[in-house]
Structures are given as C-alpha cells and as structure tokens.
C-alpha cells in the first residue's frame, strides 16, 4: 500500500509540473522539428542496447524550451517505474558547474576572491608544487583549481579515508589534499581532471563566506532563480538517507544498487561526496531536473539574468545571478594556462573531455560538462542553444555507457538549426 501511495504522489507531482511548463515549438525558434525528432530514435536505441534504463532530454533556444521528453524507465530496481520529464537526477560532476562554479564566480565578482589568489591564502597548510629537479616551488591558485590545471591527483580512495578518520570527516579530507596528495606537474602547464580541485574550492568558499557550500548555493544561486527541484541533499549519519527534501524522493531516479540489494536514492553516488563529505561536496552532490537545468542554461545565455516567465514561477523578475562580465570570464580559457589545458572556469571548452559537443557545434563557442551518473550539459553561445541530456546509466549497475549517445544527440540538435 505504501508503495502505491509513493508512486501516486510521484504521478501527481509530475502532472503539477507539466501543467506549469509550456514547451514552445522548435519551428518558432529556428529549428526543424522533423530533424530534431530524430533524437528519439538514437536515445531509444541506447535504451534498447542496455546503456541506461531511461533518459530525459531538454533542448533550449534562447529563453525557451523547445523540446522536452522522457524515455524509458527511471528505475528497474526494486520496481520498474517509467521516466517522467520532472525526474530528479543525481548530477554527479555537473555539480561542479551549477553548484560550485556559479557560487565561486559570485565571490569573484563580489571582490571576495581572485583567480590569481594562491590556495594557501585560505588554506595555509596547502603545499605548493615542487620542481623535482630544481626544488623551485610554485603555488597552486584558484584559477588552477577551476581549470583542472593544478596537478592534483584525480581522486582519493574514500574507503581508506573512512577507515583512517571515520565517516563524515570533510576537514580530514581537506588536510589530506593540502598536505599529502601528489602534485603531478607545474600548475597551469597541463590538464588533469580532478575532483579534489573542486573539493578544495568548496573549502575556500566555506572559509570566505562562513557558510556551507550547500547553504550558500541554495541561498544565492538556486532560490533566486526560482528553481523547484535543485539542491544538495546532505545526509544523515547512516550515509544513505537524505536529511531534507523528503518530498523529492518520489521524483528521484535511483542510482547504483548497493551490497544490501537496494539502490541509492537521494544519496549522492560519488563515494567522496557521500562517505566523507556527507552530501555537501564541491565535486558532486547536486540533484536537479531537466527544467531547472534548462533555466540555468537560459541564465547563462542571457548574460547572467535568470528568465522571469510566469510559467516557471520565478519569484523575482529578471533576477541577475551573475554579471555579464562574470559570464564572459567563466566561458573564457585563461591565457595564463598552457593551450593544451582547454578548460574555462568550471566548464570544458576544448579539452580531451569535450566529445559530447559532437561534430557540428562550433568548438570555439561551446561550454559543456558531463556527470559520472550519465548526465550532461552542452551550451552553444553562438546559436544560443543548450542540450541537457540526463540519463541514469549507473542504475542498477555501473556499466552503462552514454558517451557516443551524447555526441549523436548533439549532432542531431545542431543539424536541426535553421537560423
């Protein structure tokens, strides 16, 4: 009986959301609807091939959603439940963009942080890179963290940290990053994607503001934009149960099935974010749906101003989230870095991780990012187009693959643009 009520609430929530959101015709915004509809076939093929149980796709032109569709199932364990357009996903590393990066950019434009600031200004014990031949030391900066050019190792084993310090010890993790983690190259000279960069940014933000990242992002980014289903879900002591937003649970797509046979639901999949940082983490931890992410993309395409259409229930008309200058800076590959890095601030532009752009979008005008759980965002500032593809590829097991699918979808969307 409880399960029936659970799914009934989810259905009602989906109906309420769909009643608020009006999807405009692609043709009204310079896109060929017949060409655009080809996305259905490639997504359905990927589901049939077992790459993921389901997906939600949103395509944005300017300030409008022109295509929003759900495919397949949001869960197959413990029950098969159909995907809906308002399904909430564990964004994984998309959290770096929509949570950490937007928050840090506010600190930069507010005069509280500089890209050139050394990390040790905020975390005094943070050691520099040391040249193994000359002994010369080079400080790691905020810019290096945001562009994954710091040289920090890609990750750190969460189980080892829990065994060493116990669960939910974020300060211990930061000490390990500051004093023990290897620095692999001179900052700014190369690219190594690292979750530890954004966990370090989290701690810088928290020391500058005196607020947890999850609280800062909620108060200064998500709430001012009127986002309905976007936020971090800090965990209770059992590491599996969200401590807030219980009303979201019927809408959340579960991720990987755990040793006890049940999938994670509302608890972030990433081990460091879940086991060590308790859901409040700079590298992962944000949950969101396709409509809210579309609004974030619209804000970026609008030069930092959140759309204020009534159908989205935005509480504050034309609320500016970031300045136009901050949006420009965020999308710029820093000249201080070696060109091989290819990363803007928090976003990919032309690194070896930028395959989701496909073949047709202009490589000089796109921002993009992916999430380990199967999520992705692509924003083309030239055509004012955004592609949000959310999949649950790690459900029920971590063996789905959506890299090629992302590129195929991007090509179809780009190929459907008329003007």
C-alpha positions in Angstrom: 0.0 0.0 0.0 2.8 2.4 0.9 4.4 1.7 -2.5 1.2 2.6 -4.3 0.9 5.8 -2.4 4.5 6.6 -3.2 4.1 6.3 -6.9 0.7 8.1 -6.9 2.4 11.1 -5.3 5.1 11.0 -7.9 2.5 11.0 -10.7 0.7 13.9 -9.1 3.9 15.9 -8.8 4.7 15.2 -12.5 1.2 16.4 -13.5 1.6 19.6 -11.5 5.0 20.4 -13.1 3.8 19.6 -16.6 0.9 21.9 -16.0 3.3 24.8 -15.3 5.8 24.2 -18.1 4.8 25.2 -21.7 7.0 23.8 -24.4 7.2 26.1 -27.4 7.5 24.8 -30.9 11.0 24.3 -32.3 9.9 25.9 -35.5 9.1 29.1 -33.7 12.7 29.3 -32.6 14.5 28.5 -35.8 14.7 24.7 -35.6 13.3 22.0 -37.9 11.0 19.8 -35.7 11.2 16.8 -38.0 15.0 16.8 -37.9 15.1 17.4 -34.2 12.7 14.5 -33.6 15.5 12.1 -34.8 16.9 12.3 -31.2 14.1 9.9 -30.2 15.5 7.1 -32.3 19.1 7.3 -31.0 18.0 7.6 -27.4 15.6 4.7 -27.7 18.3 2.6 -29.4 20.7 3.2 -26.5 18.0 2.1 -24.0 17.3 -1.0 -26.1 21.0 -1.7 -26.1 21.1 -1.6 -22.3 23.2 1.5 -22.0 20.8 3.0 -19.5 17.2 2.4 -18.3 16.0 5.8 -19.4 16.6 9.4 -20.1 15.2 12.9 -20.2 16.2 15.4 -22.9 15.6 19.1 -22.9 16.6 21.4 -25.8 16.8 25.2 -25.2 16.9 28.0 -27.7 17.5 31.4 -26.1 14.9 31.7 -23.3 12.7 28.8 -24.4 12.5 25.1 -24.0 11.7 23.8 -27.5 11.9 20.0 -26.8 11.3 18.2 -23.6 10.8 14.4 -23.5 11.2 11.4 -21.2 12.3 8.0 -22.4 12.3 4.5 -20.8 12.4 4.0 -17.1 13.8 5.9 -14.2 14.2 2.7 -12.1 14.2 -1.0 -12.6 15.1 -2.0 -9.0 13.3 -2.6 -6.8 10.4 -1.9 -9.2 10.1 -0.7 -12.8 8.9 2.9 -12.9 8.5 5.0 -16.0 10.7 8.0 -16.6 8.9 11.4 -16.4 10.2 14.8 -17.6 10.4 16.1 -14.0 12.5 13.2 -12.7 15.3 14.4 -10.4 18.8 13.1 -11.2 22.0 12.9 -9.2 24.0 15.3 -11.3 27.4 13.9 -10.2 30.1 16.2 -11.7 27.6 18.6 -13.2 27.6 19.8 -9.6 31.0 21.4 -10.3 29.3 23.7 -12.8 25.9 24.5 -11.4 26.8 24.5 -7.7 30.5 25.2 -7.1 31.4 27.3 -10.2 28.4 29.6 -10.1 28.9 30.2 -6.4 32.7 30.9 -6.8 32.0 33.2 -9.7 29.8 35.3 -7.4 32.6 35.6 -4.9 35.0 36.7 -7.7 32.6 39.4 -9.0 31.9 40.4 -5.4 35.5 41.2 -4.7 36.0 38.3 -2.2 38.2 36.1 -4.3 40.7 36.4 -7.2 41.6 33.8 -9.8 45.3 34.5 -9.1 44.9 34.0 -5.3 47.1 31.2 -4.1 45.1 28.4 -2.3 47.4 28.8 0.8 45.9 32.3 1.3 42.8 30.5 2.5 44.2 27.1 3.5 47.6 27.9 4.9 48.8 24.3 5.1 48.2 23.8 1.4 51.6 22.8 -0.1 52.8 24.1 -3.5 54.2 22.1 -6.4 57.9 21.5 -6.1 60.1 21.0 -9.1 61.8 17.6 -8.6 64.9 18.8 -10.4 65.5 22.4 -9.2 63.4 22.4 -6.0 61.6 25.5 -7.2 58.1 25.9 -5.7 55.0 27.2 -7.4 51.8 28.0 -5.6 48.5 26.5 -6.8 45.9 29.2 -7.5 42.1 29.4 -7.6 42.5 29.5 -11.4 44.4 26.3 -11.4 41.7 24.6 -9.4 38.8 25.8 -11.6 40.6 24.8 -14.9 41.9 21.4 -13.6 45.4 22.5 -14.2 46.6 22.3 -10.6 48.3 18.9 -11.0 46.4 17.4 -8.0 45.7 13.7 -8.3 42.3 12.9 -9.9 40.7 11.3 -6.8 41.3 9.8 -3.4 40.0 6.5 -2.1 37.0 7.2 0.1 37.1 3.8 1.9 40.7 4.5 3.0 39.7 7.9 4.4 36.8 6.4 6.3 39.0 3.7 7.7 41.5 6.2 8.8 39.3 9.0 10.1 35.8 7.7 10.3 32.8 8.7 8.2 31.8 12.3 7.5 35.1 14.0 8.2 35.4 16.6 5.5 38.2 18.6 7.3 40.3 15.4 7.4 39.9 15.0 3.7 41.0 18.6 3.1 44.1 18.1 5.3 45.0 15.1 3.1 44.5 17.1 -0.1 46.5 20.0 1.3 49.5 18.1 2.7 49.6 14.6 1.2 48.1 14.4 -2.3 50.7 14.3 -5.1 51.2 17.4 -7.3 51.9 15.9 -10.7 53.1 18.9 -12.7 53.7 22.6 -12.6 50.3 24.4 -12.1 48.9 25.7 -15.4 51.2 23.6 -17.6 48.9 20.6 -18.2 45.4 19.2 -17.7 44.4 16.5 -15.2 40.7 16.3 -14.3 40.4 16.1 -10.6 37.5 16.0 -8.1 40.0 17.2 -5.5 40.2 20.6 -7.2 36.6 21.3 -6.6 36.6 19.9 -3.1 39.3 22.4 -2.4 37.2 25.2 -4.0 34.4 24.1 -1.7 36.6 24.7 1.4 37.8 28.1 0.1 34.2 29.2 -0.4 33.2 28.0 3.0 36.1 29.8 4.7 35.4 33.0 2.8 31.7 33.0 3.4 31.3 31.2 6.7 28.6 29.1 5.1 28.4 25.5 3.9 28.6 25.3 0.1 25.1 23.6 0.0 23.6 26.5 2.0 25.4 29.2 0.0 24.3 27.8 -3.3 20.7 27.4 -2.2 20.5 31.0 -0.9 22.4 32.8 -3.6 22.0 30.7 -6.8 19.2 28.2 -6.7 16.5 30.0 -4.7 17.0 33.4 -6.5 16.5 31.6 -9.8 13.2 30.1 -8.6 14.5 26.5 -9.2 12.0 24.0 -7.9 14.0 20.8 -7.8 17.6 21.7 -7.5 19.8 21.4 -4.4 22.2 19.4 -2.3 20.9 16.6 -0.1 23.1 16.5 3.0 22.9 13.0 4.6 22.1 11.8 8.0 24.6 9.6 9.9 23.7 6.4 8.1 25.2 7.8 4.8 22.2 6.6 2.9 19.3 8.9 3.9 18.8 12.5 2.8 18.3 14.8 5.8 16.0 17.2 3.9 13.7 17.5 0.8 12.0 14.2 1.6 9.2 15.3 -0.7 11.6 14.9 -3.6 12.1 11.2 -3.1 9.2 10.0 -5.3 10.8 12.0 -8.1 14.4 11.0 -7.8 16.0 8.4 -10.1 17.9 5.9 -8.1 21.5 5.1 -8.9 23.7 2.0 -8.2 22.4 -0.9 -6.2 24.4 -1.4 -3.0 25.5 -4.6 -1.3 22.2 -4.9 0.6 20.3 -5.1 -2.7 18.8 -1.6 -2.6 19.8 1.3 -4.8 21.0 4.6 -3.6 18.0 7.0 -3.6 18.6 10.7 -2.8 22.1 9.9 -1.5 24.9 11.1 -3.8 26.5 8.3 -5.8 30.1 9.7 -5.6 32.0 8.0 -2.7 33.9 11.0 -1.5 30.8 13.2 -1.6 28.7 10.6 0.2 31.0 8.8 2.6 33.4 11.6 3.6 31.6 14.9 2.8 28.1 13.7 3.7 26.4 15.1 0.6 27.8 18.6 0.8 30.7 18.5 -1.6 32.4 20.6 -4.2 32.8 17.8 -6.7 29.3 16.2 -6.6 26.0 16.3 -4.6 23.6 18.5 -6.5 20.3 16.9 -7.6 18.2 18.6 -10.3 15.8 18.0 -13.1 15.8 19.0 -16.8 13.6 22.0 -16.5 15.7 23.6 -13.7 18.9 22.9 -15.6 17.3 24.5 -18.7 16.7 27.6 -16.6 20.4 27.6 -15.6 21.4 27.4 -19.3 19.0 30.2 -20.1 20.5 32.4 -17.4 24.0 31.8 -18.9 22.7 32.5 -22.5 21.0 35.7 -21.2 24.3 37.1 -19.8 23.6 36.2 -16.2 19.9 37.1 -15.9 17.5 34.4 -14.9 14.4 34.2 -17.0 11.3 35.5 -15.3 8.4 33.8 -17.2 5.3 33.2 -15.1 5.2 29.6 -16.2 8.3 28.9 -14.3 7.1 30.5 -11.1 10.1 32.7 -10.7 9.7 34.8 -7.5 11.8 37.8 -8.6 11.5 39.1 -12.1 14.7 39.3 -14.1 16.9 38.4 -11.2 20.6 38.8 -12.0 22.6 35.8 -10.8 25.9 36.8 -12.3 27.2 39.9 -14.1 27.7 39.8 -17.9 31.4 40.2 -17.2 31.4 37.1 -14.9 29.6 35.1 -17.6 32.1 36.1 -20.2 35.0 35.3 -17.9 33.5 31.9 -16.9 33.5 30.9 -20.5 37.0 32.0 -21.4 40.0 29.7 -21.5 42.6 31.5 -19.4 45.6 32.9 -21.3 47.8 32.1 -18.3 47.4 28.4 -18.9 49.1 26.2 -21.5 46.8 25.9 -24.5 46.7 22.1 -24.1 44.6 22.6 -20.9 41.5 23.6 -22.9 39.3 24.4 -19.9 37.4 27.5 -19.0 36.4 28.2 -15.4 34.5 25.1 -14.2 33.5 24.3 -17.8 35.1 22.4 -20.6 35.7 24.1 -23.9 38.3 22.1 -25.9 40.0 19.5 -23.6 40.1 15.8 -24.4 36.8 15.5 -22.4 34.8 17.6 -24.9 33.5 14.8 -27.1 29.9 15.4 -26.1 29.9 18.5 -28.3 29.7 16.2 -31.3 30.9 17.2 -34.8 28.7 20.2 -35.8 28.6 22.7 -33.0 31.3 25.4 -33.1 34.2 24.3 -30.8 35.0 27.9 -30.2 31.6 28.8 -28.7 30.6 25.8 -26.6 30.7 25.2 -22.9 30.0 21.7 -21.7 30.3 19.2 -18.8 29.4 15.7 -18.0 28.5 13.8 -14.8 29.6 10.2 -14.0 26.0 9.1 -13.4 25.1 9.8 -17.0 24.2 13.5 -17.0 25.5 16.2 -19.4 25.0 19.9 -20.4 26.1 21.5 -23.7 25.7 25.2 -24.2 26.5 26.9 -27.5 26.6 30.7 -27.1 26.8 31.2 -30.9 23.4 29.6 -31.8 22.1 30.3 -28.2 21.3 26.6 -27.9 21.6 24.2 -25.0 21.3 20.5 -24.8 20.5 18.8 -21.4 20.7 15.0 -21.5 20.0 13.3 -18.2 20.4 9.5 -18.0 20.6 7.0 -15.2 23.4 4.9 -16.7 24.6 3.7 -13.3 21.3 2.1 -12.4 21.0 -0.7 -11.5 24.8 -1.4 -12.0 27.7 0.9 -13.0 28.1 -0.5 -16.5 26.2 1.8 -18.9 27.9 4.0 -21.5 26.5 7.2 -23.0 29.5 8.9 -24.4 28.6 8.2 -28.1 24.9 8.9 -27.4 25.7 12.4 -26.2 27.6 13.2 -29.4 24.8 11.8 -31.6 22.2 13.9 -29.8 24.4 17.0 -30.1 24.8 16.4 -33.9 21.0 16.0 -34.4 20.3 19.2 -32.4 22.9 21.2 -34.3 21.7 19.8 -37.6 18.1 20.9 -36.9 19.0 24.5 -36.5 17.7 26.6 -39.5 18.6 30.1 -38.3 
